[in-house]
Structure formats: C-alpha cells, structure tokens
C-alpha cells in the first residue's frame, strides 16, 4: 500500500526502537534504503489507515459483488444437495 504507520511516519517517533536505533524507521516505511537504513526523508508520508480506506472505497463494489456471487453459488449448491438427497432415498434393504 506504500504507507507507513497508522497515521504516518510520525507514529514511530515516540517508540523505544526509534530512539535506540538512531532515529531509523522500519524498513517497510521506506521508498528506498540508503545502506539499509530508513530515514524520515525517505519514508512514505501517507498512513496505512488512510491508504487501506482508499483501497477499500475504490474496490468495495467488487468485494461486495464477489461476496454475493459466492453466497449465491453456495445457496444453489445447498438446494441441489437437498434435492438430490430427497429424491435418491431408496428403501432400506435391511428390513
């Protein structure tokens, strides 16, 4: 999603790891690394909450459509299974 933190890279500023590791951000936040180090200037500025919401809003119709399609497929399979079971019952041969 090309994002960093929940609201942005500033989410990491008060963490112990950020302060102990010479103010380096997690590697997943960087657009490109400089000697394996992620600095604030090289990080994504958009937070992941905003990026994921944008993605869900853009593709929500497709997600709902696929969900409805799967539900209809399963309902049809259930009805056919009940139909097959109901009309294929034979008399018990053990009587």
Beta strands, then each sheet from edge to edge (+ up, - down):
end
